[in-house]
Amino acid sequence: MTNDPRKTPVGPTTPSGCGYGVHGLSRRNVLLASLAIASVPLLRYAPAHAAINDVMEVAPGIFVHQGRYEVQSPANGGDIANASFVVGSEGVAVIDTSGSARLGAQLRDAIRAVTDKPIKYVINTHMHPDHVFGNAAFKQDNPEFVGHYKLARALGTRKDGYLAANEQMIGSEAFAGSEIILPTLSIKEPTKLDLGDRELLLEPQPTAHTDNDLIVTDLKTNTLFLGDLLFSVHVPTIDGSIKGWIDVLDEIGQRKAARVVPGHGPRTMELPEALVPEQRYLSAIADDVRKQIAEGKTLEQATKTAGFSEKDAWKLFDQYHVRNVTAAFAELEWE
């Protein structure tokens, strides 16, 4: 047993071929562990100044950390997005790494508390800083950094702005060591990655939340990682195409999955119910903006009323909604 408190599981672990056990425990601790295994499978560890301090096994070999429903700040260190990892018999794939190198290191500690198998892939579901800046913590593992074929261009053109803005938002100390790492493996067609006894299917999407959204499916458990194509509780944010996003959600709603992992929201949800609030929100904006454009209203007028029927349904509405209406207006006025 390690004496490093960052790698000491306090909550239960379940035997799933992940390379951990209960060697050297006292009888009292074995009894406590047995009782814990009967409860929710929550792995807790305590790195210094932790933000990522709970990782739940939501299906065999599938672990998810839930980010906070907040804007980035020194108080949360950028811990606002879900981050996940998948453990196979031969290696690990990380799916999104949170908003700083520090958070990425904490996620890596969580992985090492579960397994010592090599970290073979770090997958980014899209370009946004709260999903990619933790990549730096995994450079030592020499994984393939994986993303949509448009991700490298998107990150490259935004690099300086993302670095400056995120350091300002969460503070220099919390952001130290963070950097943009471009993908070494770009996904243009549906592609499978082998982790040993399980495969991940990666599917690039047309422009929706961004122009570089990537869906990941663990074929062994039929778990679907949607990244920020799915927001729950946290209001959606448009950085691509509102029309394209609505279309992509319609397609996803036809799929069968045991569970879905959103980019922001609970650790897991179910289809198609998980998509309904987001579809309603985006459709409300699109319908209201189209009506106001038809009536000759200005963008300023639209930002004061369009989609406001959804105000009470979402957290962070005031922070992001006007920007969403602005993006929708710019797109839809040229239909």
Secondary structure, DSSP 4 states (H G I P E B T S, - for coil): ----GGG---S----SSSS---TT--HHHHHHHHHHHTS--EEE---TT-S--EEEEEETTEEEEPPPSS---TTTTT--S-EEEEE-SS-EEEE---SSHHHHHHHHHHHHHH--S-EEEEE-SSS-HHHHGGGGGGGGG-PEEEEETTHHHHHHHHHHHHHHHHHHHH-HHHHTT------SEEESS-EEEE-SS-EEEEEE--SSSSSS-EEEEETTTTEEEEEEEEESSBPP--SS-HHHHHHHHHHHTT---SEEEEEESSS-B-TTGGGHHHHHHHHHHHHHHHHHHHTT--HHHHHHHTTGGGGGG-BTHHHHHHHHHHHHHHHHTT-
